[in-house]
Amino acid sequence: MFDDAQRRAGYRLRRAVGPHLDRAVRTVVDETVRVYPEGYAGTVSGRVEVVESALSDAGFSWNPVSMYHYTPLGNRTNGSWVLRESPFADRQLHLVLVERGPERVDVYAHEENNWRRHPLRHVRDAGIDRDSGAERARSILEGLDLEHAHATYLRRKLGHLARRCRRWLDGRSLG
């Protein structure tokens, strides 16, 4: 099981140093760090810590060098995990976790070049495959002991719109 104290310390370090690294990286390469709808693998019901623990138990490694992803709505990610056949394998499955509430985590995925073996290809997003990554991640989520669901892009957008309307109506009824 992943050491929770190690994860918290690494997360704090990532949050402290990350913005400076982010600015440096953006001066060298194009910003290609947004998660895309076709990479959506599903939504897990549970805390992000529980999801991370299950991923660790399934052979995923926490990816401390990847923190620059954000969703189309501007949400920052809460975790980055990779699955490789070996530390220097050609390819890796990259999962990006986005905490959408205290008991809800969206999972985005893509298959990509392993940054340890092909750093330039990785940075340039050469050979990235969001569809295959999301499909593979869904298959892995099926095997984990986590309650999860996969909704279509349209259904998720309609859900976002409905939640915004409810918040707007709640605000209007109070004022």
CORHUFEN-V265065 format. One record per residue. N is the residue number from 0. OMEGA is omega as a letter, one per 40 degrees, with the letter a starting at -180 (* if undefined). BURIAL is b if it has 9 or more other ideal C-beta (glycine too) atoms within 8 Angstrom, else e. D_LAST is the distance of its C-alpha to the last C-alpha in whole Angstrom. Layout:
n: [N/N]
omega: [OMEGA/OMEGA]
burial: [BURIAL/BURIAL]
d_last: [D_LAST/D_LAST]
This chain:
n: [0/1/2/3/4/5/6/7/8/9/10/11/12/13/14/15/16/17/18/19/20/21/22/23/24/25/26/27/28/29/30/31/32/33/34/35/36/37/38/39/40/41/42/43/44/45/46/47/48/49/50/51/52/53/54/55/56/57/58/59/60/61/62/63/64/65/66/67/68/69/70/71/72/73/74/75/76/77/78/79/80/81/82/83/84/85/86/87/88/89/90/91/92/93/94/95/96/97/98/99/100/101/102/103/104/105/106/107/108/109/110/111/112/113/114/115/116/117/118/119/120/121/122/123/124/125/126/127/128/129/130/131/132/133/134/135/136/137/138/139/140/141/142/143/144/145/146/147/148/149/150/151/152/153/154/155/156/157/158/159/160/161/162/163/164/165/166/167/168/169/170/171/172/173/174]
omega: [a/a/a/i/i/i/a/i/i/i/i/i/i/a/a/a/a/a/i/i/a/i/i/a/a/i/a/a/i/i/i/a/i/i/a/a/a/i/a/a/i/i/a/i/a/i/a/i/i/i/i/i/i/i/i/i/a/i/i/i/i/a/a/a/a/i/a/i/i/a/i/i/i/i/i/a/a/i/a/a/i/i/i/i/i/a/a/i/i/a/i/i/a/i/i/a/i/a/a/a/a/a/a/a/i/i/i/a/i/i/a/i/i/a/i/a/a/a/a/i/a/a/a/a/i/i/i/a/a/a/i/i/i/i/i/i/i/i/i/i/i/a/a/a/a/i/a/i/i/i/i/i/a/a/i/i/i/i/i/a/i/i/i/i/i/i/i/a/i/i/a/a/i/a/*]
burial: [e/b/e/e/e/e/b/e/e/b/b/e/b/b/e/e/e/b/e/e/e/b/e/e/b/e/e/e/e/e/e/e/e/b/b/e/e/e/b/b/b/b/b/b/b/b/e/b/e/b/b/b/b/b/b/b/e/b/e/b/b/b/b/b/e/b/b/e/b/b/b/e/e/e/e/e/b/e/b/b/b/b/b/b/e/e/e/e/b/e/b/b/b/b/b/b/b/b/b/e/e/e/e/b/b/b/b/b/b/b/b/b/b/b/b/e/b/b/e/e/b/b/e/e/e/e/e/b/b/b/e/e/b/b/e/b/b/b/e/b/b/e/e/b/e/b/e/b/e/e/e/e/e/e/e/b/e/e/b/b/e/e/e/e/e/e/e/e/e/e/e/e/e/e/e]
d_last: [49/47/47/44/44/46/43/41/43/44/40/39/42/41/38/39/42/40/39/42/44/41/42/45/46/43/46/49/47/45/41/42/39/37/37/37/36/39/40/37/39/37/34/35/33/34/34/35/38/39/39/41/43/44/45/47/49/49/51/48/48/46/46/45/46/43/39/38/37/33/31/31/27/28/28/31/34/34/38/41/44/47/50/54/57/58/57/59/58/58/54/51/48/45/42/39/36/32/30/27/26/28/30/30/32/33/37/38/42/45/48/50/53/53/52/55/58/56/54/54/54/51/49/50/48/52/52/48/48/44/45/48/46/43/46/48/44/43/47/47/43/45/48/45/44/41/38/37/36/37/34/35/33/32/30/29/27/26/25/23/21/20/19/17/15/14/13/11/10/9/6/5/6/4/0]
